[in-house]
């Protein structure tokens, strides 16, 4: 096995671990909500802790990757996230939950910047658009976490389950750390050579007609719109099935599992789609698919239709965030990844509490339609990105 292939497999494993850990938190949100006695609105406030923690670490994580290389940063934040996962189900008040979610969000945000910085470098070395494959691993980890979490929901308490998953994360990190630290991922902070991101099979290399800052802002906006939907599906999808369709805990987890499975399928095909159809089509068509799917998932009164809608959202969002992040990283290196991640994950992490506030006023189904609105907006941003990076 070549060194580059080994590095790719190691980084892919950490993408999967990230998704697995976060999904186990997601499927136990209803249990944690009941445990601390939170209302829908107060839960939304507590979830802001994840947003605050992530924002605090994302730019710092990008700087750390530039200075020390992404390998040590991945190991540090994977360890921190595994430890932080153990705590939320053990607190007894909404205020304490919000405080511990700051630590969880800080670790989650730092790990995401570090693994994506590594993925951008590997993509540049391979000189082909493989970024979706890394995010497919994240979604596969999320699917596995949702299935495990759903299966254990009726057997173990939330505290016991999250402790076991946290310990699992520590074991995986300890086993993979020596090999990852030996890979020598880029530590000088210089942007890697630009990997091609073709707009079609026979087109020329894109050139920018807008300023780098403007291009970065547009890709950040696409990432934000996409991540808003992904984050909201994570924290509110299971609760929608439980509270509005009155399903069991296991079936509620199945909704998120369907969403994650669709994202895995979409991302596994993502590199091929980017090469064949081009970035603009993948972004715009994906955004419109997600918008339509979320309307079905939020408003349909039948469980089967809701799960189909969840799957359409997963297919639509699948390649939007990785494509936007890959472009930003190719443009500005770890700094571009950090900035776009921070903008994007502000949607991922602020979306759930915002939907909580909306749900208090208009109900959860209507609040979830905001995902459709932002997905449609992302389609417009995709067309703007095409204009700012017009081909010769």
Secondary structure, DSSP 8 states (H G I E B T S, - for coil): --HHHHHHHHHHHHHHHHHHHHHHHHHTHHHHHHHHT--HHHHHHHHHHHHHHHHHHHHHHHHHHHHH-HHHHHHHHHHHHHHHHTTGGG--SHHHHHHHHHHHHHHHHHHHHHHHHHHHHHHHHHTS--HHHHHHHHHHHHHHHHHHHHHHHTTS-HHHHHHHHHHHHHHHHHHHHHHHHTS----S----------SSTT---B--SS-HHHHHHHHHHHHHHHHHHHHHHHHHHHHHHHHTS---HHHHHHHHHHHHHHHHHHHHTHHHHHHHH-HHHHHHHHHHHHHHHHHHHHH-SSHHHHHHHHHHHHHHHTTHHHHHHHHHHHHHHHHHHHHHHHHHHHHHHHHHHHHHHHHHHH-HHHHHTHHHHHHHHHHHHHHHHHHHT-B-
